[in-house]
Amino acid sequence: MTPGSFPVLGEIGAEQFLAEYWQRKPLLIRNALPDFRSPLDPDELAGLSLEEDVESRIVIENGKNSCWELLCGPFSEETFRQLPAEKWTLLVQAVDLWLPEIKQLLEHFAFLPPWRLDDIMASYAVEGGSVGPHFDYYDVFLLQGLGRRHWKIGGTGQLCTEESPRQEDTPLRILRDFQFEQDWVLEPGDMLYLPPQVAHHGVALGDCITYSVGFRAPNAAEMLSDLANELLSHPHTPHYRDPALTPEMATEQISSRHIEQVRKLLNEVLNDNQLLGDWFARYMTSPKYPEITDITGESRQATLNGVAYENGFSE
């Protein structure tokens, strides 16, 4: 395979995709994987959701307790017997950890840094099933594996934020006023790329399975929290020192000069490229499910300045 050539992107080369679409605008790729057959069938996916170590959810539209009801696994066979005939979806996270055939799909995305990958989620839906109109903060490739799904996509001119109105009677982050600008029906082998914050709504047309290849997008608070824990292990972290004080500053009021001193202190830490790079490599290669790494063989790898990191450790 020549550099920049990835069949999964159709007629678009990797360089063009990264320059024009990645984190910018959606892209529909017809026949991204020709003759693709889902490595999982609905019964196998349901079977995974019965396992204690597997993260799974069921979303029911017009459920018993709310207009969008959320159930969290592990489930039982009785759970599935009690589900309605239509408008529900089963979601199973990290199926790439449990099935080598699904993990092999990641080979098609070698034009992206492997340490950015989150996992592959599989969703099975019956007629009319969906998880409602919503948005995510991460990039995702939606690969149709079985059946058909109708996708409606919001415009990129008005990206969704935490202030976007949502349904109030559900634990799910369902958008209240969803307006779409484009829509497509995906069949097996078709793929849709969605950048962060673009509203979307996928509805099953009969039984279907969709694979979502998602990429990590931690927020600043999560990263700072983890970095703070990392700094606690460093004995030579700089301490706070006052700016030049005057008697007039001996009040309860915190002056702007104190704030500037705090900023300098924190910037001193953040400007330490060796410390920041080492922490970031560990952070981005930490397993998503560390408690089951021995079972699944989950592995995340990255290299920084010639040092290899795997599962949060440097070699």
Secondary structure, 3 states (H helix, E strand, C coil): CCCCCCHHHCCCCHHHHHHHCCCCCCEEECCCCCCCCCCCCHHHHHHHCCCCCCCEEEEEECCCCCCEEEEECCCCHHHHHCCCCCCEEEEECCHHHCCHHHHHHHHHHCCCCHHHEEEEEEEEECCCCCCCCECCCCCEEEEEEEEEEEEEECCCCCCCCCCCCECCCCCCCCECCCCCCEEEEECCCCEEEECCCCCEEEEEEEEEEEEEEEECCCCHHHHHHHHHHHHCCCCCCCCCCCCCCCHHHCCCCCCHHHHHHHHHHHHHHHCCHHHHHHHHHHHHHCCCCHHHHHHHCCCCEEEECCEEEECCEEC
